[in-house]
Every structure is written in C-alpha cells, then in structure tokens.
C-alpha cells in the first residue's frame, strides 16, 4: 500500500487521539505514510481555502505528542452532505488524488455508514468505534465509554458525599441520548438508588414513589441518575402547571430538565430541598482511562493490519473481552440489548 489516511467523525470521545497514534505507529511499521483528514468527512470535500486545513501528513513528533490528549487532534464535525452520492464521489476522488489506498474511520453509527459507502466506491475502509454512549450494538464497548463512566462515577461519589452531609436527594444527569449505558453503569458503580434511561418508558409519579420509599426507610439522600435522553421516554407530565403555583420559573410548553425534575421531586416527596447536577461535556473531554487507551491501541493495530492484508469494509469491536472485527453492514444491522435485569434490580433495592 502507498498511503493510508485516518479521520475522526461525529462526537469526540476520549481515546480518539490514542487510536490515531496507534494507527500511525502501525502504519510506520509497515512503511506506509499516514495522512490525517481534518474535521471528519468534511476534510475530503475541499471546504477550506488552504488544503493544509483539510489534510496533512503526520510526523513522529505530532503522533507522540497527541497520544494522551483528550478530544481529537484531527477535529471532528458532522457532514450531512455525505448522504449525497455525488458528494461521496468527490470524497473518493480526493482520496485517490492523495494516493490513499486505505482509510481508517473513527466514529459512531453515521461515520460507519459513510465508510461503508466509500467501500462501495472502491476505497478500502476500516471502522473503529469512537462514541462515549456505547450505542453500537455489535461491540461490548466503544472508545471513550469507559472514560465517560469513570468521570460520572467520580462526580456522583462526590455528590453523594455532600448529599449525605445535608440529607437531601440529588438528580444527576449524564450523557446518553438514545442509550442509557452511562447512566446504568454509573448507578451500578456508585450504589445510586434510582436510574432512568431512554430505553424504558417511565413516569414522574413512579420515580417520586421510589424516592418516597427511600425516605420512608430513612434514606433522605438518595441519588437519581438520569440519562440525557430519558426525557423523550417520559410519559406526559405538565411541568408548567405543576411548578407554576410554587413560583418556579418555567414557561408553558418548555421541556422537563434535571433542574425542573429535582424541583418536582422536592415537592412530591415533601423534602426541604432537592438538588441537581448535569455532568455535561466533562465526560467527552476527559483524559482517556487505561482501558480506553488499550482498546485504542489494539483497534488501531488491527485496522492497519487489515488494510495491509487487503481486507476492508470491516469494523473493530470487543467481544468476550477480546478485540475482533466484522463486516460493517453486519455490525450496523445488529440489535442493541439493554440490560433490563440490572435496571430493574437497581430500581427495586
């Protein structure tokens, strides 16, 4: 092979830079120069005035400097235009003009869709799952998920300490738009009493009843861990009508939030106070854990080896704790299995 290229696409996740470093080291082992594509698939479309802002050749110093950095050195962006076949043709032409004979795509579901389409145009591609949500069904873990969970665990442990000091419950919102794994694992690791996720329909009154049971047992400092996407699976609740008599600032038609949910629980459970925290982007911008960095290295090594061996249209994942690969199309057709048993256990104790 002549050159290989690498890009990061979609949401950034801890470990992306470690994966790029692994790709670079293994490409050097096979004597293949590495080209970094900037801002995901956008870098292949010539949007910048200067081509150097779209792609560049990695050198050893750059690769070694970025290995432990959070975020993504290559930047990232979503590219809706990539749904257009003509745009994909342009991207494929850019790669051919750069004499690229293999592309490593680090990202999530949408990024893999793009890689699969490039394979159809004759560009060999390998995907590495980079998304903190752990929302790719074919693999046991995605790059950045372990780091995100550890950030949330550290936050919840600190919150539970102050909740204990003041005898007040706390609502903690973590990331997870369509997948509640971060919330579920965080609740498991911290002994949190209640967890709410997008995969399970729920209602405000049932959570209030759970919290009231905790209070009746003498636990006045329970933690409610919610995934950011859980509000979409909440059964209808008029938060405006409920909070308006209490003077809480909320306007008709506005959605439920962690702050409003804490206010609702405070009043439904007769608490003096209930607080809320949104952990937010600290989950995506943290330095990768050892587990994520190890997976990044193994995935980067496997990706380059596959391309060097003439294998493409594959994604890399973890099965039974071991790194493996499978066809992109088959991976994207996999169905997510939510751990409902663990969800029920956490909420019933």
C-alpha positions as CSV (number, residue, x, y, z in Angstrom):
1,X,0.0,0.0,0.0
2,X,1.1,3.6,-0.6
3,X,-0.6,6.0,1.8
4,X,-3.3,5.3,4.4
5,X,-5.5,8.0,5.9
6,X,-7.3,8.4,9.2
7,X,-10.2,10.7,10.3
8,X,-12.4,11.2,13.3
9,X,-16.1,11.9,12.8
10,X,-19.2,12.6,14.8
11,X,-19.0,13.4,18.5
12,X,-15.5,13.5,20.0
13,X,-14.6,10.8,22.5
14,X,-11.7,10.2,24.9
15,X,-9.2,7.8,23.2
16,X,-9.6,9.1,19.7
17,X,-6.1,10.5,19.7
18,X,-4.7,7.3,21.2
19,X,-6.3,5.4,18.3
20,X,-4.7,7.8,15.8
21,X,-1.4,7.3,17.5
22,X,-1.8,3.5,17.2
23,X,-2.7,3.8,13.5
24,X,0.4,6.0,12.9
25,X,2.8,3.6,14.7
26,X,1.5,0.6,13.0
27,X,1.4,2.3,9.6
28,X,5.1,3.2,10.1
29,X,5.8,-0.4,11.0
30,X,4.6,-1.4,7.5
31,X,6.3,1.5,5.8
32,X,3.0,3.3,4.9
33,X,2.9,7.1,5.3
34,X,-0.2,8.4,7.2
35,X,-2.4,11.3,6.2
36,X,-4.6,13.0,8.7
37,X,-8.0,14.1,7.4
38,X,-9.4,17.1,9.4
39,X,-13.0,17.7,10.6
40,X,-14.3,14.3,9.6
41,X,-15.6,13.7,6.1
42,X,-15.6,17.5,5.5
43,X,-11.9,17.4,5.1
44,X,-12.3,15.3,2.0
45,X,-14.6,17.9,0.3
46,X,-12.2,20.9,-0.1
47,X,-14.2,23.3,2.0
48,X,-11.1,25.1,3.3
49,X,-9.3,27.8,1.3
50,X,-6.0,26.1,2.1
51,X,-5.7,22.3,1.6
52,X,-3.4,22.2,4.6
53,X,-6.5,22.9,6.7
54,X,-8.2,19.8,5.3
55,X,-5.4,17.2,5.4
56,X,-1.7,16.8,6.3
57,X,1.0,14.2,6.7
58,X,1.6,13.0,10.3
59,X,5.2,13.2,11.6
60,X,6.5,11.3,14.6
61,X,6.6,14.2,17.0
62,X,3.0,15.1,16.3
63,X,1.9,11.5,16.9
64,X,3.8,11.1,20.1
65,X,2.5,14.5,21.4
66,X,-1.2,13.7,20.9
67,X,-1.3,10.2,22.3
68,X,-2.6,11.0,25.8
69,X,-4.6,14.1,24.8
70,X,-8.4,14.1,25.3
71,X,-10.6,15.2,22.4
72,X,-9.4,14.8,18.9
73,X,-6.4,16.5,17.4
74,X,-7.9,16.0,13.9
75,X,-11.0,17.9,14.9
76,X,-14.4,16.5,14.2
77,X,-17.6,17.5,12.5
78,X,-20.8,16.0,11.2
79,X,-21.3,16.0,7.4
80,X,-24.9,15.8,6.3
81,X,-23.9,16.4,2.7
82,X,-22.3,12.9,2.7
83,X,-25.8,11.4,2.2
84,X,-25.5,12.8,-1.4
85,X,-23.9,10.2,-3.8
86,X,-22.2,13.0,-5.7
87,X,-20.5,14.3,-2.5
88,X,-19.2,10.8,-1.7
89,X,-17.8,10.5,-5.3
90,X,-15.9,13.8,-4.7
91,X,-14.6,12.4,-1.4
92,X,-13.4,9.2,-3.0
93,X,-11.7,11.3,-5.8
94,X,-9.8,13.3,-3.1
95,X,-8.5,10.1,-1.6
96,X,-7.4,8.7,-4.9
97,X,-5.7,12.0,-5.7
98,X,-3.8,11.7,-2.4
99,X,-2.8,8.2,-3.4
100,X,-4.6,6.8,-0.4
101,X,-5.2,3.1,-0.6
102,X,-6.9,2.7,2.8
103,X,-8.9,4.8,5.2
104,X,-9.4,4.3,9.0
105,X,-12.7,5.9,10.2
106,X,-13.0,6.6,14.0
107,X,-16.6,7.4,15.0
108,X,-20.1,6.1,15.5
109,X,-23.0,4.8,13.5
110,X,-23.2,7.7,11.0
111,X,-19.4,7.6,10.5
112,X,-19.6,3.9,9.7
113,X,-22.4,4.5,7.2
114,X,-20.1,6.8,5.4
115,X,-17.2,4.3,5.5
116,X,-19.5,1.6,4.0
117,X,-20.4,3.9,1.1
118,X,-16.8,4.7,0.4
119,X,-16.1,1.0,0.3
120,X,-18.7,0.7,-2.4
121,X,-16.7,3.3,-4.4
122,X,-13.6,1.2,-4.1
123,X,-12.0,2.9,-1.2
124,X,-10.9,0.3,1.4
125,X,-12.1,1.4,4.9
126,X,-11.9,0.1,8.5
127,X,-14.0,1.5,11.3
128,X,-13.0,2.0,14.9
129,X,-16.0,2.7,17.3
130,X,-15.5,6.1,18.8
131,X,-18.6,7.2,20.8
132,X,-19.0,7.6,24.6
133,X,-22.6,6.4,24.6
134,X,-21.7,2.7,23.9
135,X,-24.6,2.7,21.4
136,X,-23.1,0.4,18.8
137,X,-24.8,-3.0,19.4
138,X,-22.2,-5.2,17.8
139,X,-19.5,-4.4,20.4
140,X,-19.3,-4.7,24.2
141,X,-17.6,-1.3,24.5
142,X,-16.9,1.7,22.3
143,X,-13.9,4.0,22.6
144,X,-14.5,6.6,25.3
145,X,-17.3,4.8,27.1
146,X,-15.1,3.7,30.0
147,X,-13.7,7.1,30.5
148,X,-17.1,8.7,30.4
149,X,-18.4,6.3,33.0
150,X,-15.4,7.0,35.3
151,X,-15.9,10.7,35.0
152,X,-19.6,10.2,36.0
153,X,-18.7,7.8,38.9
154,X,-16.2,10.3,40.3
155,X,-18.9,13.1,40.1
156,X,-21.6,11.0,41.7
157,X,-19.4,9.9,44.5
158,X,-18.6,13.5,45.3
159,X,-22.2,14.5,45.1
160,X,-23.3,11.6,47.3
161,X,-20.9,12.8,50.0
162,X,-22.4,16.2,50.1
163,X,-25.9,14.8,49.8
164,X,-25.2,12.7,52.9
165,X,-24.0,15.8,54.8
166,X,-27.2,17.7,54.1
167,X,-29.8,14.9,54.0
168,X,-31.0,15.9,50.6
169,X,-31.7,13.8,47.4
170,X,-29.9,14.7,44.2
171,X,-30.7,14.3,40.5
172,X,-27.6,13.7,38.3
173,X,-27.9,13.9,34.6
174,X,-25.3,12.1,32.5
175,X,-24.9,11.8,28.7
176,X,-26.8,9.2,26.7
177,X,-29.2,10.5,24.1
178,X,-30.6,7.1,22.9
179,X,-28.6,4.7,25.0
180,X,-28.6,4.7,28.8
181,X,-25.5,2.6,29.4
182,X,-23.5,5.5,31.0
183,X,-26.4,6.1,33.5
184,X,-26.8,2.4,34.2
185,X,-23.1,1.7,34.7
186,X,-22.7,4.9,36.8
187,X,-25.6,3.9,39.1
188,X,-24.2,0.3,39.5
189,X,-20.8,1.6,40.4
190,X,-21.9,4.2,42.9
191,X,-24.8,2.4,44.6
192,X,-27.3,5.0,43.4
193,X,-30.9,4.2,44.3
194,X,-32.7,5.2,41.1
195,X,-31.8,5.2,37.4
196,X,-33.8,6.5,34.5
197,X,-32.9,5.7,30.9
198,X,-34.2,6.3,27.3
199,X,-34.8,2.6,26.7
200,X,-37.6,2.2,29.3
201,X,-40.8,4.2,29.4
202,X,-41.3,5.9,32.8
203,X,-43.4,8.5,34.6
204,X,-42.7,11.1,37.2
205,X,-45.1,9.7,39.8
206,X,-43.4,6.3,39.8
207,X,-39.9,7.9,40.4
208,X,-41.4,10.1,43.1
209,X,-42.9,6.9,44.7
210,X,-39.5,5.2,44.6
211,X,-37.9,8.2,46.2
212,X,-40.7,8.3,48.9
213,X,-40.0,4.6,49.7
214,X,-36.3,5.5,50.2
215,X,-37.3,8.4,52.5
216,X,-39.6,6.1,54.5
217,X,-36.7,3.7,55.0
218,X,-34.7,6.6,56.4
219,X,-32.7,7.3,53.3
220,X,-33.1,11.1,52.8
221,X,-30.1,11.4,50.4
222,X,-30.9,9.1,47.5
223,X,-29.3,9.7,44.1
224,X,-31.4,9.7,40.9
225,X,-29.1,9.1,37.9
226,X,-30.8,10.1,34.6
227,X,-29.6,9.8,31.0
228,X,-30.0,13.0,29.0
229,X,-32.3,11.2,26.5
230,X,-34.7,9.9,29.2
231,X,-37.0,12.9,28.9
232,X,-38.1,11.6,25.5
233,X,-39.3,8.4,27.0
234,X,-41.1,10.1,29.9
235,X,-44.8,9.7,29.9
236,X,-46.6,13.1,29.5
237,X,-46.2,15.4,32.6
238,X,-47.3,19.1,32.6
239,X,-44.3,20.5,34.4
240,X,-45.5,24.1,33.8
241,X,-48.9,23.5,35.6
242,X,-47.2,21.7,38.4
243,X,-44.5,24.2,39.2
244,X,-46.3,27.4,38.4
245,X,-48.1,27.6,41.8
246,X,-44.7,27.4,43.6
247,X,-43.3,30.4,41.6
248,X,-40.7,28.2,39.8
249,X,-39.7,29.9,36.5
250,X,-41.0,27.6,33.8
251,X,-43.0,28.6,30.7
252,X,-45.8,26.6,29.1
253,X,-44.5,24.1,26.6
254,X,-40.9,24.0,27.9
255,X,-39.5,20.5,28.4
256,X,-38.5,18.7,31.6
257,X,-34.9,19.2,32.7
258,X,-32.8,17.9,35.5
259,X,-33.3,21.1,37.4
260,X,-37.1,21.0,37.0
261,X,-37.2,17.3,37.8
262,X,-35.4,17.9,41.1
263,X,-38.0,20.7,41.9
264,X,-40.9,18.4,41.1
265,X,-39.4,15.6,43.3
266,X,-38.8,18.0,46.1
267,X,-42.5,18.9,46.2
268,X,-43.9,15.5,45.5
269,X,-41.8,14.0,48.3
270,X,-42.1,16.7,50.8
271,X,-38.3,17.4,51.0
272,X,-36.9,20.7,52.3
273,X,-34.5,20.6,49.3
274,X,-33.5,18.5,46.3
275,X,-30.6,19.5,44.1
276,X,-29.4,18.7,40.5
277,X,-26.2,18.4,38.6
278,X,-25.6,18.0,34.9
279,X,-22.2,16.4,34.4
280,X,-22.1,17.6,30.8
281,X,-19.1,17.7,28.5
282,X,-16.5,16.8,31.1
283,X,-17.4,13.2,30.0
284,X,-16.2,13.8,26.5
285,X,-13.2,16.0,27.3
286,X,-11.5,13.8,29.9
287,X,-8.1,12.1,29.5
288,X,-8.8,8.5,28.4
289,X,-8.6,5.7,31.0
290,X,-6.1,2.9,30.7
291,X,-8.9,0.6,29.4
292,X,-9.9,3.0,26.6
293,X,-6.2,3.7,25.7
294,X,-5.5,-0.1,25.5
295,X,-8.6,-0.7,23.3
296,X,-7.5,2.3,21.1
297,X,-4.0,0.7,20.6
298,X,-5.4,-2.7,19.8
299,X,-8.0,-1.3,17.4
300,X,-5.5,0.9,15.6
301,X,-3.1,-2.0,15.2
302,X,-5.9,-4.3,13.9
303,X,-7.1,-1.6,11.5
304,X,-3.7,-1.2,9.9
305,X,-3.1,-4.9,9.7
306,X,-6.4,-5.5,8.0
307,X,-5.7,-2.8,5.4
308,X,-2.2,-4.1,4.8
309,X,-3.6,-7.6,4.3
310,X,-6.1,-6.4,1.7
311,X,-9.1,-6.7,4.0
312,X,-11.7,-3.8,4.1
313,X,-15.3,-2.9,4.9
314,X,-14.8,-4.1,8.5
315,X,-15.4,-2.5,11.9
316,X,-13.5,-3.4,15.0
317,X,-15.0,-4.1,18.4
318,X,-14.8,-6.1,21.6
319,X,-16.4,-9.5,22.2
320,X,-15.9,-11.5,25.3
321,X,-13.2,-9.0,26.3
322,X,-11.1,-9.5,23.1
323,X,-10.7,-7.2,20.1
324,X,-12.3,-8.6,16.9
325,X,-13.6,-7.4,13.5
326,X,-16.7,-8.0,11.4
327,X,-18.3,-6.6,8.3
328,X,-19.6,-3.0,8.6
329,X,-23.0,-3.9,7.1
330,X,-23.5,-6.8,9.6
331,X,-22.4,-4.6,12.5
332,X,-24.9,-1.9,11.6
333,X,-27.7,-4.4,11.4
334,X,-27.1,-5.6,15.0
335,X,-29.7,-5.0,17.6
336,X,-28.9,-3.4,21.0
337,X,-29.6,-5.5,24.0
338,X,-30.4,-3.3,27.1
339,X,-29.6,-4.9,30.5
340,X,-33.2,-4.6,31.8
341,X,-32.5,-7.1,34.6
342,X,-29.8,-4.8,36.1
343,X,-32.0,-1.7,35.5
344,X,-34.9,-3.4,37.5
345,X,-32.5,-4.5,40.2
346,X,-31.1,-1.0,40.8
347,X,-34.6,0.5,41.0
348,X,-36.0,-2.2,43.3
349,X,-33.5,-2.1,46.0
